């Protein structure tokens, strides 16, 4: 349950990053993945102080966060230009 909340917050942050209302740029996703790996290693849900488990947790969180970002872009994204 907590993993879903973290992923929703990160997905919302990715949605709000410029360009607003669109999918984030690839470098923003990569930097978010590094930040999630660092968070997972230092204070994660099950990857605390274990590099392998922290990387697995970061990949799962990033995948869930991108899913939330797709949801936010689909619901609140910028309208397509004609």
N, C-alpha and C positions, 0 to 999 in steps of 0.2 A: 504494500500500500504506500509506504513512504517513497519507494522508488518511483511510483507514478506521480507523486506530488513534485518530486525533484525534477522529473522529466518534463512535467507541465510548465514549471517555472522556467526551466532552461529553454523549452520550446517557445514560450512567450517572449523571452529575451531575444532569441534568434529572430522571431517575427518582427520585433520592434527595432532591431538594428537597421541602419540604413543599408540598402534602399528600403524604406518602409513600405509594407504591403506586398513585398515580393519575397521569393525564397532567398536566403542569405547566400552570399558569395562563398566560394569554396574555401578561401583562406579563413573566413569567419568560422566555418564549420570545423576546420582543422584546429584553429586556436581554441575553440570550445571543447574539442576532444582532448587536447592537452590539459586544459583547465579541469575537465572532469576526471582525467587520470590522476592529476595531482590531488584533487579533492578526495577521490576514492582511496588513494594511498594514505593520506593523512587522517581522514575522518569519514571514510566511506561506510556503507551499510554492511558489507561482508568482505571487502578487500583491504581492510585496515592493516597496514604494515606488511602486506604481501604483494609483491610487484605483479605476479601473474594474476592473482584474483582482482587486484585493482584495475589492471588493464581489461579484464573480462567485464568487470562492473562498468568501466568507462565506456566500453563499446556498447553494452546493453543500454546504458543511459543515453548515449548519443543517438542510438537508433530510435529509442522511444521519443527523444526530444525532437528529432527530425519528423517523426510522425505527428507530434503535436504541432509542429511548425506548418506542415502540410494542411492540417485541420484549420489552423488560424488563417492561413493564406486563402484557403477555399471559402471560409466563412466571412472574413473581414478584409480580404486582399483588395488591391487596387483593381478597379474594373478594367476589362480588356478594351483596348482602343479599337474602334471600327475600321 
